[in-house]
Amino acid sequence: MATRLEAPLGTLYVVGTPIGNLEDISLRALRVLREVSLVAAEDTRRTRVLLTHYGITTPLVSYREQNKASATPRVLRRLATAPVALVSDAGMPALCDPGGELIAQVSALGGRVEVVPGPSAALTALVASGLPTTPFTFVGFLSRQRGDRRRQLEDLATRPETLVLYEAPHRLRETLSDLRASLGDRPVAVCRELTKLHEEILRAPLSALVAHFDAVQPRGELTLVVSGAQLSGPRPPALTDDEVTSRLLAAMSGGEDMRAVVTALARATGRPRRDIYARWQELRRSRQATGDRRQ
């Protein structure tokens, strides 16, 4: 619910800031950051480095996930008297940070929201990946819960557009493994430390990237660009329910990786992966009921 104010709101400037190289900021962004009365920043320490670099002395206030409930009224009160700038940790605000909620409140209260566009890790990685740029889907961060993450990936497995994800270094290995199990061995670009001194872009199939990061400790800020499902070309003849069941039973008997088998059958038949998975669960329960413990 939007906070009620008696005075009309001024302009909230949503300002894109560098994702690494401090030179990647526009003249307009620098002017706005100098002229506003306050800068609401996701990370005041990082933003202070940027402002100091350009000799900007505008006051800063912290606006992040952990304090947004108390910080929002303060920002709105300031907006009633003077313009305010909103910046994220890096890049464009409102993408995977709490800035979107502030923008929604200001809009609901009749305030003006003016975007000063700037760098974006998602778009930078997409362009650098070498994968198709249209269409694409920005996924953001996957769930930290592995079960929820796999369900998300199951829903994305048959999407033909390029996927763009953010990930933390300590979860990269697990995420790459889950991507391979759910989506198959697709081409991927892992973009690390974009626009910074140690920028690195690794373009390879998921299997190669899994092996690489098993041997190399992931570090830095990461953006993943994943090839979409390949739907071009003639579709193979549809399998009947009996044929799907037969293939699942054969895979169980052979001790195959069922996630990979389910994904392959979903891709081959065009059926939702969850339907194939549900059928596998039925067959597994039936086998367990008759004393056959093979999965």
Secondary structure, 3 states (H helix, E strand, C coil): CCCCCCCCCCEEEEECECCCCCCCCCHHHHHHHHHCCEEEECCHHHHHHHHHHCCCCCCEEECCCCCHHHHHHHHHHHHCCCCEEEECCCECCCCCCCHHHHHHHHHHCCCEEEEECCCCHHHHHHHHHCCCCCCEEEEEECCCCHHHHHHHHHHHCCCCCEEEEEECHHHHHHHHHHHHHHHCCCEEEEEECCCCCCCEEEEEEHHHHHHHHHHCCCCCCEEEEECCCCCCCCCCCCCCHHHHHHHHHHHHHCCCCHHHHHHHHHHHHCCCHHHHHHHHHHHHHHHHHCCCCCC
